[in-house]
Amino acid sequence: MSLRPGAKTEARRSRYKVAVDAEEGRRRREDHMVEIRKNKREENLQKRRREGISAAAQTEQDLTYEKRLIENLQGIVAGIWSEDCNVQLETTTLLRKLLSREHYPPINDVIQSGVVPRVVTFLSRAEFPKLQFEAAWTLTNIASGTSENTNVIIESGAIPIFVHLLSSPNEDVREQAVWALGNVAGDSPKCRDFVLSFGAMLPLLSQFNKHAKLSMLRNATWTLSNFCRGKPQPSFEQQTSQALPVLKSLVQSTDEEVLTDSCWTLAHLSDNTNETIQAVIDAGVVPRIIQLLAHTSPAVLIPALRTIGNLVTGDEVQTQTVVDHQVLPSLLVLVTNTYAKSIKKEACWTISNITAGSSNQIQAAIKAGVIQVLVWVLQNAEFEVKREAAWGISNATSGGTHDQIEFMVSQGCIRPICDLLTCPDPRIIMVCLEALENILKVGEAVKSSGLTRDENLFGILVEDAGGLEKIENLQSHDNDDIYQKAMKILEEFWTEDDDEEEGNNEIPDITPPDLFNFI
């Protein structure tokens, strides 16, 4: 028994376009999707401890001194409770040094000593900024610990004082307050919202001025990213929208740390509703973020790519805005060059959201050479990258015109799609089946036009690629959706007709003139 593309299948329109809403085809980042490796500064270090001498630079004398400090913690605490201002400063500085150890700072021992509330009172000593600074540094490092450690700082009443210190006339005190609030906000969305509830956003944004030192810009940008990170997200209208004008300026920086954290802030903001995506676009940052896709540092490139990926999950007009700024060539560079697998995967995911758009956006992808690259990825890349490329091709077949789908077939997409029908991921099998179904429907439309001797030439290409046998085998797949889709495809595009097969053994010409003549 043999199967052939059905000559009796109902004729399709000569111009076929799948009736799928582009918004349905566009995917938000899946919860189970392994995200880009989090960069050390922003994603991995949501909290930062301000250190003193690094372990590598410490001498034996330094280590001996630290050991004595630990042994003398009780004496340090007693000095902090002293009424002598000089003793307060000296012992608070010693406590800060103790908590600035690179390895295993004794945060819990300090908390258990009961000294934290006393150190918090030093934050209000405006007449003694050196003491304010040392107290703020001490509390910053306590907040860099566990959530329980951070909660001690919150319960001590330090947060509204730190917010007030953002207006201190002393720059070192302001910068340390910025750092402390960043550590607290980085602990959790609940802590972040607690910090923001004291009106921290505007005084933080005021730190970005022409007089700010680079260290302040770096710390304030990092804290801003923590103010905008996490889900549920903070109120865009009441809180984070105020950051957009500042971010437009920050992304013009040449400093890698400022760029890294400003891009992560935009990535957090754009991972939201279409209204928020529009606000990010209206801020005028898109051209610069696309430029940063070529940055030499992955620490900058990664959040820039994440931001672009989020923006093209928006509506058709929003996606078109990003496309109009020539994002596709930049994405193809990321896919085709020697970047990490995670970056290639994210770039293909972004492309798949563009090919989920209008036929005009699919045409832009074709003109940029996207289809050829996706086919190459399907044939050669690691599976995690292939699965995103499969989405890219499948989405294009869902929204593409007759001619566009013919072009995709001409670029060899059928065979690698068929090859993925045996992959271990049921969702990708469904994606590939849907792509083949869309392609076969166009083959039916071509057949109805009378150009192909009553044959679905795309069906024959599927057979030649081993796809028919794979689709037949999927009738025994454990996943019922896959079984149903495989059955539907077989019933719609292949019929058993042994008599007809026996009477016609001629091998048809499957490449008639002009079938793939796509411009």
SVG drawing of the C-alpha trace seen along z (x, -y; Angstrom):
<svg xmlns="http://www.w3.org/2000/svg" viewBox="-13 -70 64 72">
<polyline fill="none" stroke="black" stroke-width="0.4" points="0.0,0.0 1.3,-3.4 0.0,-6.9 0.1,-9.9 -1.0,-13.5 -4.7,-13.3 -6.0,-14.3 -9.5,-14.5 -8.7,-17.0 -10.9,-20.0 -9.3,-22.9 -7.9,-25.7 -7.7,-29.4 -4.9,-30.3 -3.7,-32.8 -3.6,-31.0 -3.2,-32.7 -3.8,-30.8 -6.5,-32.4 -4.4,-32.8 -4.3,-36.0 -0.8,-37.3 -1.2,-38.0 -1.8,-34.3 1.3,-33.3 3.5,-35.7 4.9,-34.1 5.8,-35.6 8.8,-34.0 7.8,-30.6 8.1,-29.9 10.1,-26.8 12.4,-28.4 16.0,-28.4 16.9,-32.0 20.1,-33.6 22.9,-32.9 22.5,-35.7 25.4,-38.0 27.4,-38.3 26.7,-41.9 23.0,-42.3 21.1,-39.1 23.3,-37.0 24.2,-39.7 20.9,-41.3 22.6,-42.3 26.2,-43.6 28.4,-43.8 30.8,-46.7 34.1,-45.1 37.3,-46.4 40.6,-44.7 40.1,-41.8 41.2,-38.3 43.9,-38.3 45.4,-41.5 45.3,-40.7 48.5,-40.1 49.0,-37.8 49.0,-40.9 45.5,-41.9 44.2,-38.4 45.5,-38.6 43.9,-42.0 40.5,-40.6 40.7,-37.7 41.3,-40.1 38.3,-42.1 36.0,-39.1 37.3,-38.1 36.7,-41.6 33.2,-42.0 31.8,-42.5 34.2,-45.3 33.3,-46.9 29.6,-46.7 30.2,-48.3 32.0,-51.2 29.1,-51.8 26.9,-52.3 29.3,-54.8 28.2,-58.5 31.6,-59.6 31.3,-60.7 34.9,-59.7 34.5,-56.3 31.2,-55.8 33.0,-56.6 36.0,-54.4 34.0,-51.4 31.4,-51.7 34.3,-51.8 35.7,-48.7 32.3,-47.0 32.1,-48.0 35.5,-46.5 34.4,-43.3 31.4,-43.1 33.4,-44.0 35.4,-40.7 35.3,-39.0 34.5,-35.6 32.0,-34.8 31.4,-38.2 29.8,-37.6 26.5,-39.2 24.5,-37.0 26.8,-37.5 26.5,-41.3 22.7,-41.1 22.6,-38.9 24.7,-41.4 21.7,-43.8 23.7,-46.6 21.7,-47.2 19.1,-49.7 22.0,-51.7 23.7,-51.9 20.5,-53.0 20.3,-56.0 23.7,-57.1 22.1,-57.6 20.3,-60.7 23.5,-62.4 23.6,-65.0 26.2,-67.0 28.6,-64.0 28.6,-62.8 31.6,-60.5 29.6,-58.6 26.6,-58.6 28.7,-57.1 30.2,-54.4 26.8,-53.5 25.3,-53.4 28.1,-51.1 27.6,-48.8 23.9,-48.5 24.4,-48.0 26.5,-45.0 24.1,-43.5 21.3,-44.0 23.6,-42.1 23.0,-38.9 20.0,-36.6 16.3,-37.7 16.3,-37.4 19.2,-39.7 17.5,-42.2 14.4,-42.0 16.3,-43.1 17.3,-46.3 13.6,-46.9 12.3,-46.3 14.9,-48.6 13.2,-51.5 16.2,-52.3 14.4,-52.5 12.7,-56.0 16.0,-57.3 18.0,-56.0 15.4,-57.6 15.9,-60.9 19.7,-60.5 19.3,-60.5 19.1,-64.3 22.1,-64.6 24.6,-67.3 27.4,-64.8 27.9,-62.8 29.5,-59.8 26.5,-59.5 24.1,-59.8 26.0,-57.1 26.0,-54.7 22.3,-55.3 21.7,-54.4 23.6,-51.2 21.8,-50.2 18.3,-50.8 19.5,-48.7 20.3,-45.8 17.0,-45.9 15.0,-46.3 17.0,-43.4 15.8,-41.0 12.3,-40.5 9.4,-42.3 7.9,-42.8 11.0,-44.5 11.2,-46.5 7.7,-47.8 8.4,-48.6 11.3,-50.8 9.3,-52.5 6.4,-53.2 8.6,-55.7 9.0,-57.7 12.5,-56.5 12.2,-56.6 12.3,-60.4 15.3,-61.1 17.1,-58.2 16.6,-59.6 17.9,-63.0 21.3,-61.4 21.7,-61.2 23.0,-64.7 26.0,-66.2 27.9,-66.5 27.6,-62.8 30.8,-60.8 31.1,-57.6 30.8,-55.5 27.5,-57.2 26.2,-56.6 27.1,-52.9 25.5,-52.4 22.4,-54.4 21.9,-52.6 22.3,-49.2 19.8,-50.3 17.4,-51.5 17.5,-48.1 16.5,-46.6 13.7,-49.1 12.3,-47.8 13.0,-44.1 10.7,-41.3 7.2,-40.1 4.6,-41.2 6.0,-44.3 5.9,-47.7 3.3,-50.2 4.5,-51.5 2.3,-54.6 3.1,-55.6 6.7,-54.5 8.8,-53.1 7.6,-55.2 9.5,-58.2 12.8,-56.4 12.4,-56.4 13.8,-59.9 16.9,-59.1 17.3,-55.7 17.4,-57.3 20.4,-59.2 22.0,-56.3 22.1,-54.0 24.2,-56.6 27.0,-56.0 30.3,-54.4 30.7,-52.8 30.1,-49.0 28.6,-48.8 26.2,-51.7 25.1,-50.2 24.7,-46.8 22.3,-47.9 20.4,-50.5 19.8,-47.8 18.6,-45.4 16.3,-48.1 14.8,-48.5 14.5,-44.7 12.5,-44.6 10.2,-47.5 9.5,-46.1 8.5,-42.7 5.1,-44.0 1.9,-45.1 1.7,-46.6 1.0,-50.0 4.3,-49.8 6.1,-48.5 4.8,-51.6 6.1,-53.9 9.6,-52.3 9.4,-52.8 8.2,-56.4 11.2,-57.1 13.3,-56.8 15.7,-54.1 15.2,-51.6 17.9,-52.7 20.5,-52.7 19.5,-49.3 19.8,-47.8 23.3,-49.3 24.2,-47.7 23.4,-44.2 26.9,-44.6 28.5,-45.5 31.7,-43.6 30.7,-42.7 28.1,-40.0 27.1,-41.7 25.7,-44.6 24.6,-42.6 22.5,-40.1 20.1,-42.7 20.0,-44.6 18.8,-41.5 16.4,-40.7 14.9,-44.2 14.5,-43.9 12.9,-40.4 10.4,-41.9 9.5,-44.8 8.6,-42.5 6.1,-40.6 4.0,-43.8 1.4,-44.4 2.0,-44.6 2.7,-48.3 5.2,-48.1 7.0,-45.2 7.1,-47.1 8.7,-50.0 11.6,-47.7 11.8,-46.1 11.9,-49.6 15.0,-50.3 16.8,-47.4 16.9,-45.0 16.9,-41.9 20.4,-42.2 21.7,-42.6 19.8,-39.5 21.2,-37.5 24.8,-38.4 24.1,-37.0 22.7,-33.8 25.4,-33.2 28.6,-34.2 30.4,-32.5 28.2,-33.7 27.1,-31.5 24.3,-29.0 22.0,-31.0 22.5,-34.2 21.7,-32.4 18.6,-30.9 17.4,-34.2 18.0,-35.8 16.0,-33.0 13.2,-33.5 13.1,-37.2 13.1,-36.4 10.2,-34.0 8.1,-36.8 8.8,-38.9 7.8,-36.2 4.6,-35.8 3.6,-39.2 2.1,-40.5 2.9,-39.4 4.9,-42.6 7.0,-41.7 7.5,-38.2 8.6,-39.9 11.1,-42.0 12.5,-38.8 12.7,-37.2 14.5,-40.2 17.0,-40.2 17.9,-36.6 16.2,-35.2 14.6,-32.1 17.9,-30.8 19.5,-31.3 16.7,-29.6 16.9,-26.6 20.6,-26.4 19.9,-26.5 17.4,-23.7 20.0,-21.6 23.1,-22.4 22.5,-24.0 22.0,-22.5 18.5,-21.4 17.7,-24.3 18.4,-26.7 16.7,-24.5 13.4,-24.6 13.3,-28.4 14.1,-28.3 11.3,-25.9 8.9,-28.4 10.3,-31.0 9.6,-29.0 6.2,-27.7 5.1,-31.3 6.0,-32.5 4.0,-29.7 1.0,-30.7 1.0,-34.3 2.7,-34.2 1.2,-34.6 1.2,-31.9 4.4,-33.3 6.2,-33.6 5.5,-30.0 6.6,-28.9 9.9,-30.8 10.4,-29.1 9.9,-25.7 12.4,-26.7 15.0,-27.4 14.7,-23.8 12.7,-24.1 10.7,-20.9 13.4,-18.4 14.7,-19.8 11.1,-20.3 10.4,-16.7 13.5,-15.7 12.2,-17.3 9.1,-15.2 11.1,-12.6 12.4,-15.0 11.6,-14.5 9.7,-17.7 6.0,-17.3 5.4,-21.0 8.0,-21.3 6.5,-18.2 3.2,-20.1 4.9,-23.3 6.4,-21.3 3.2,-19.5 1.4,-22.9 4.2,-24.2 3.8,-21.2 0.0,-21.5 0.3,-25.2 2.8,-24.3 0.7,-21.4 -2.3,-23.7 -0.4,-26.0 0.6,-22.9 -3.1,-22.2 -3.7,-25.7 -0.9,-25.4 -2.3,-22.0 -5.7,-23.6 -4.2,-26.2 -3.5,-23.4 0.3,-23.9 1.3,-20.6 -0.5,-17.8 -3.0,-17.4 -0.2,-16.7 0.5,-18.4 4.2,-18.9 4.9,-19.9 3.4,-16.7 5.8,-14.8 8.7,-16.8 7.4,-15.8 7.5,-12.2 11.0,-12.5 12.2,-13.9 10.8,-10.9 8.1,-13.1 5.1,-10.9 6.4,-7.9 7.2,-10.1 3.7,-11.5 2.2,-8.0 4.2,-6.9 2.9,-9.9 -0.5,-8.3 0.8,-6.1 2.2,-9.1 1.3,-9.3 0.3,-12.9 -3.3,-13.1 -2.9,-16.5 -0.1,-15.1 -2.1,-12.0 -5.1,-14.1 -3.0,-16.5 -1.1,-13.7 -4.5,-12.0 -5.9,-15.3 -2.9,-15.9 -3.0,-12.3 -6.7,-12.4 -6.6,-15.8 -3.5,-15.5 -3.0,-11.7 -5.5,-9.2 -5.2,-5.5 -5.9,-4.7 -4.1,-1.5 -5.9,-1.2 -4.9,-4.7 -1.4,-4.1 -1.1,-0.9 -2.4,-2.6 0.0,-5.5 3.6,-4.8 5.0,-7.9 7.2,-9.9 6.0,-13.5 8.3,-16.5 8.1,-18.2 9.8,-21.5 7.7,-23.0 8.8,-26.3 8.3,-29.4 7.0,-27.5 9.8,-28.8 10.4,-32.0 9.9,-34.2 11.1,-37.8"/>
</svg>
